[in-house]
Every structure is written in C-alpha cells, then in structure tokens.
Amino acid sequence: MNDHDFSRLNDKEFEVLCADLLSAKKGVKFERFKPGRDGGVDARYVTDSGAEWILQAKHRPGSTLPQLVTHIRNSEAPKVATLNPERYILVVSHGLTRLNKDELIEALKSCATCPIEVYGREDLNDFLADHPAVERRHFKLWISSANVLESMLNNAINGRSEAILYDIAEQSKLFVQTKNFELAVELMETLGTVIITGQAGIGKTTLAEQLTLLFASDGFELVCISKDIEEAEQAYNPSKKQIFYFDDFLGRNYLYALKGHEGTQIVRFIKRIARDRATKKFVLTSRSTILNQGRLLNDTLTHNHIDRNEMEIKIDSLSNIDKARMLYNHIWHSGLSTSRIDQYYMKKRYWKIIHHRNFNPRLIQFITDPQRSEDIAPEGYWSYVQGMLANPEEIWQHPFDAQLDDFGRFLVLLIAFNDSSIDEDDLASAYARGLDMPAHASFEGKRDFFYAVKHLSNSMIIRVLSKERVYYKLFNPSLGDFLIKRYAKNFGHLANIFKSLRSRSAIEVINDMSLNDLITRNAKDEMITSLFAHEESLEFKASHPEYISRLYLHANRARSTWWTTSITITDEDTEQFLNVIHSIMSSPISENYLECLELVVKAANLSLICPDSLLTFTMKVIGFGMGREELQELGKLVATLEANDIYDASDPLLNYAHQLLLDATPDAFDDGDVFVGGDNYSTARSNLTILIKETYTSWQLEPTDAMIEEIIGAFNIPERQMYYFEADEQEYVSPRAAQHWEETMTIDQLFSRDG
C-alpha cells in the first residue's frame, strides 16, 4: 500500500499529478493550464452542455491545516463564487480527517453554492493504488514508493550499491529532465553504454545517477564500481538484467587508472555490453580533461571508436526553461527561509540567475544550500548570491589547481587573459614565448602544446573549427572571471602572461580590470608602460602593428607626454615615435587598423613622413580594404597628400568608399532619419541625399551625382516607405521573437506565487 506524502514534488508538479489522477478517477479529461496565477483554476473539464468542473490543487507542506483552511476561506472561496462552476474539486497534500474535510468544505461554501469535493493525502494514495499507470508516469513519485524502492534496493548487488541507490532516489526530487536525459537514454538503448563527460559542476553525476535509477526501477540490478573494471567482470551475470555504474571512472590518478591493461579491459567490457545490450547497460562519467588525458596515455580508447558512446554536457545545451526549472526545484526543496526565498522573487531577480553567463547546476546547488549561507543575514543574502555568480571560485578552484599541471594552467591563463578566446596559431606562439621565459623554467608536467590542448579540450577550453579559422575559447565564462580575479594582484605573473600574448585583446582585458577596480589606474598604467618597453626591447619584431599602436597610445597617455598636451616634442620622443611609425608602415596591413592609422595621421601632420612613403602606404591600405571607422583616418591621409599636390590616391579612395557604402546601404541609414518629414517621397529623397553627403564629408570625400543616385536607388525609398508607414496595426512578431515571448511567459508563470 502506498503512503506518499508528496514532499518530493514541488507545487507545480503536484498540480500536474492531481489533474492526471483525477482524470483517471473521474473518467474525464481535465485540461491543464500553464503554471501561474490561475484565478482559482489549475485544471478544468467542460461537459457536453458547456458547464465547467473546476480542479484546484494545493501543495503547501510548510503550512498547518488551520493556515490552509484560512487561505481557502479568504483566497479561494471568492474565486469559486466568481467562477460559478457546476462542480468544484479541491485536492490538498495534507492528511485529512473527516472533520478536516468538513472544515474545508465549509470554508468554500462561505461563498460558493456548487457541489464541492475535497480530497487529501489518503485519498490520493488510494487513487494511485487503483491507477498504477498514473503513478508510473510521474517518475519522481513512482520511484519513491515503498514497493519500487524496496525492489530496487533488493536488486542492488551489494551494500555500497544499495546505499548509492538510496541516495540517488532521495536526490531525484531535484532532477529536471532535459533533452540531455533523453539523448542519454537513447544511447543506452542503442549502444548499451554511455560515457557522460563535461566540465566540473555541469551535472554529469546527476544525469548518470538518474539514468541508473531509471533502469533500476525497471528491474535492472545495480552494480556500482568503485575501483576498477574487474568488479564489473566478477559481477556480470548473463541471466540477469544489470546496469553497471562507474562514476569518475578515470579518477584523479588517470596515470594509474590506465596502467597496464586497464584501458583495454574497459574497452572490452563496453563491447561486451554492446552485444548484450538488451539486458545489460553501462554508465560511466569522467571529467573531459581526465578523459582526454586517458586517450593520450592509452590509444585503445581512440582506436576502438569509444567516442561514439560519449555524450558531453554543455551549458549551451540547457534552455532558459531548463535553467528556470532547475532553479525553481532547488529553491522549493532547499529549506531556505521565506525571507531568503523572497529575494529571488523581488523584481523577478530569478531572471538574473537564469540569464547569468556563469549559470551552472552546481552553483545553483551552492546558493540554495541554507547551510552555506546560515551566517549571512537575510538582507545580505542576495549580495551573497550575486557574489557567487560573479566569482564562483569554489567551482573552479579545485579543477584548476588539482587537475592541471603547470603547462595546462599556463595555457588556460593565456586564453583567459586574451579576452577568453584566441586563434590557434596565436595561442601556440604565445605558449612558446611564455615557456622561453626564465620565470617558467621550473614548470612541471607535459610541455607539448598539442598534448596540452587535447588534455584541456571540452573541460577547461573548447577548440572551435570554423570555415575561416580555428580558435580556442574558455569552456565557461565563469572560469575567466575566476582567473582574472585570482591573478589581478600578481603583477609579475600578469606581466609574463601579457608579454607572452602580445595582443590587442590583452590590452582590453587590462583596461577592463582597471574599470572594474580589480587593479588600480596606476597599476594599469605601469603594466602598459612595461609592455611597451618590452616591445621596444624586441625592436618591435613580430609585433602586431595594432598592438604596438594601442600600447603606444596608452603608454603616452599614462605618462601625459606630448601626445596629450602641448609640450614640445623632445628628440627622445620623436625617435621613439618614429620607431613606432616605421614598425607600422613596414608591417603587413591587417584588420582592426584604426589606431595604426591614427598614429600615421599624427606623423603626417607633423611632417615626419615623406609624401612618397605616405602615398605608398595609403595605396596599400586602400587596396587591403577598411571599414567605415578607418575611412575617416584614410580621408585625412588623402587630404594631406592633396595638400602636397599628390592626387594619386584620391579617386581610388573615393571609389572604394562608394562601393563600401553602396554594399551597406540597406542598413547604412536609419528609416527614422529618412522619413522624419512624413510619407512624402520628395522629402524622404531630400533627407537621404543629405545623409549620403554628410557621410562622404565625414571621410573628407565629395561624391559625384551619379554616386548619390546609385545609393538612393539601392535604398529603395518607395518600398521602405510602404513598410515604415504600413497602416496595419498588428505588429509582426518573428517566430524567434514569438518563441522568446512564450519562454518568458512560461518562466514568469512558473515563478508566480499562489495568491
């Protein structure tokens, strides 16, 4: 006989169960509505005559029965009077006596006149006994039933497996089924084995445990492996349905885990499972970094195509609704005080967590654990949550410190301090430069670059292949936050990282650290000056010209020299400046060239570049092609040439600028600026003409009439005008926007509170 107290379900899940169970009990279909403020209706059945049966479910485990009765009388009874249904059904998770039911009925009848039915915990358990299919559909409820749990525990092969299974069943109340669960089940059904990988805290173990629970509830004997695959071999019974679970199967000491024939034995066991997959299942978990190390040490895992059994969990695979349900489940079951829970609902703060770039299931577990925040006053709890989101050190500290060697840590730092991504060639070069530094001579571990990136891939970093390039980025932005904050005060270590990178992105990181008060303004200026001095010592060899330009600009502004004041230029200033200009003009042209052009314009204005060299450089830049921002500086260079009676670059720049603007015309001018005078075609044409001329003027260019007409034609005033002033009041909503709106409504309704 079942004796559920329904505590494993949150209030929304309880509503779903009640609608399902009462549909089976009454032989009708109660239609449900989205969770949220329901006006007194969780589900309803409409009779053939159009009359309504209203179902309302109340799951308030923290309320006493008198509090529940008061709530029903004050909040629900008036709603029943307004709804005026043919029948009203109230279901509560409280245990009820006959007198308790009478109290609830009387509370409702204070306003309502329709027939009223009240069901409590005992009734629900009776109904579930009569309708076991309903119980089975509600997995969290079903696996906690005494019969199922006893059967599963009896199927555990030893005491350790039994204890683990019991803990898994207890934790299932927090689990949210996502598409990752469905994919894992599919792999289990088709191949028999799934290896779940991912970064620390992403939910590998939770997913694996719920898989074992699913199959254990279906009669599979659970075999938990603690040390090596021999345990599974010894427990293998061809006549039984069995599921083998090997959590963190390579462990921390992967060097020992794969010694000898261990790797071969694992592969052999996976193949054996595949042959007997109808009655045998195998679930393994491993941190991606450890699995990659295992592959490098023992190629058996690679040569036998074990990667087809792998399923990597990424935070990108979780939708906002998945994240919302995880957060809601953890809050509901957390045991947090009401004052702390209120902090999530205030001004819909739950959205700040759902949208936070550092969202992580383990982080959600941390912030909703009342023991971790018991020393924090309620009014300071939200600040604690924000601090954990901004700097989740406890999540990244152990894997970074304990799971990586010196070389791996350095490689991750290079990516983190290059604004979280870097091209493969640039990373390899920075890595090589860094390892040549005397400060890194004592590094221990595996030095090879490709070994390091394979080891780190899909755990700390991600290797991205695109049509245009190969680059690396951090696995999760929160890792970058953690590392930048940790190393912010270590000037020497930072200097070595930035001197290895030699990239403009690194300068942006330095600026951001200053803006966010991670380093002082003086420290930033000192760092920039130091980096520029380092490049000078290298005579700017192999330096990216935009990096040199940006360093020079920042270094001079930090020193408040002639660049930002009217101080007379000294010989030393001029010599240094000319060295920078020579480095720029002798290097290949590249993208992100604005600051290079700014410096060359400055040098041209000071007559530090001969006209012929300036012409050669300008033509080279025009031939390379620049964006709209760079065109302003190019226009200044051409104007300087024209002032010296050199017009060779004038037409090439005008033609290039015209083509650039023509290609960008659909988005180059805002409809609001063109149609500011109303829906008159002549006015719109006049406005557009002015905008076109102003754009060319900003580039110090003068367009021909034919150029203006060509751009006006490309803009297509009549068609744009028709859409801009379209009379139809119904606003078009793209499918993507509609999906976003639906998602937003669903999440807000999930977090809406019962009145």
C-alpha angles and dihedrals in degrees: 000000000000120000104182118171089190092226090132090067126074119224095267092050089049090055091053091050093050093050091048095045097045090048089057093043096048097036092235134102116253108202115219131216132212114282115266142073099350105180088238096311124108093159138351143195119211114209124219089261091055096254119139133234107200123208120196122182124199120192108175108149092169094056127087119231093254089053090050092050091050091050092049092049096046102034112021103034094063089050091053090053090052094046093045094194126186089240133008123205121192119192121187132179092223120105107251135201122203090262091049090055090049089053092053093046091050090049090055095043090059084085107007130076101184124099110280129205123191124194128184139186095291092051092050092052090050091050091049090053089055093045109038091164089067091052091049092053090056098065098185090054097041098052090051094056113114094239096049094043092048091049092050093047090049088053092055107107097220143002094271092053090046093053092047092048092051091051091048091052090050092051095047090088088074096048121111116198110228133170087273089068092050092049091049092051089050091053090049092051096046102036104015093227134072126184108200114204136173145118125305113287096012094118105263096139094043092053092046092049093051090050090055090047092052093053094038089056087054093059101273116143110235118229113185113199115211107174118006143350092263088079089062093046091053093048095046109122116182092201096056137070104243138176118198120206123196111176116198088357095186092043122192095299096061089159088069097034091066100035118127113349098338094108091048091049092053091051091047091051092050089053090049090052090051091056092049097033093133090069103016132064131178127199121186132173130198137165106251093237092055094046090051090051089050092054091051092051097043119026092194089092090055101040093052094054094240088155089083087069092053124103116185119204114217128181088234089066091066116087122215088255090054090051092046092053091048091052093044093049093050092048093047095050097033102093089227115158118260091248090058094044089051088063091068093052097045108109088346092288090168086082090063089060096042092050096039112121090223095057109145130162092231090050090053089052090051098050094046094048105106093203092061092055101033092112092052120092114239091247090056096047097092091051087053090052091049091048092052091049093048095046112016092179095158090062098051103028098080100043091046096046102034106030101045132065123223093271093050092049091050093051092051090049091054090056094043094052092044089069093275099295138061139171115259095242092048091049092050091049093047090048092052092047091050095050090053090061115104090228089067098046092104095057114135128206137043110343102189112111097218091045089054096049092047090050092050100039116119093005108059100359139022126220109217122200116200132166091256104037150351116241142163129229135177115274091233130010090229089069089060091049091051095050097043092052093044095052099034094103096042099091096175094050092046092050091054091049093050093043087054093049100044090185136137090230089062089057089055089054090052090051092048091050089055094045090051092048094244088126130018124253089249091052090051092050091047091051093049092047090049092050092049091049088052091054090048090053088055090048087238091287114167089358120145105244094225090051090053091046094050093046091049094049093048094043093051093046088050091053092042091225131156092302093072101024139044093254114139113259113253124214089250091053091049094048092049092047092049091051089056092047091049090051091051097046095045095049125083116270114257142176121276089044102149099109092045089057092046090058094045090050089052091050091047091051089052090050091240093134123063114237095244093054090046091052093049091049094046093051090049091054093047090050091052093051128233140206129254094271093054090048090071091059092042089053089056091052092050090048089054090051092049089051085060091049092255112134101163093108098042101085095037090055093045092050093046092048091048093052091046092052093043091054090049096043099108088062102019096088128042117237090223091060093046097046097037091119095055133261096319111127096211092051092049091049091050092049092049092049090054092049091051093050092047090053093052091045090055085059091047089246133125116215124215121242089251091056091051092049092049092053092046089053091050091051090057099210098193095055095041090047092053093054093042094054097032109154096214106109094200106103115226113239117196118226089249092051091046090052090049091050091049091049092049092050092048093051094045090050091048090056095041112117126233110253 
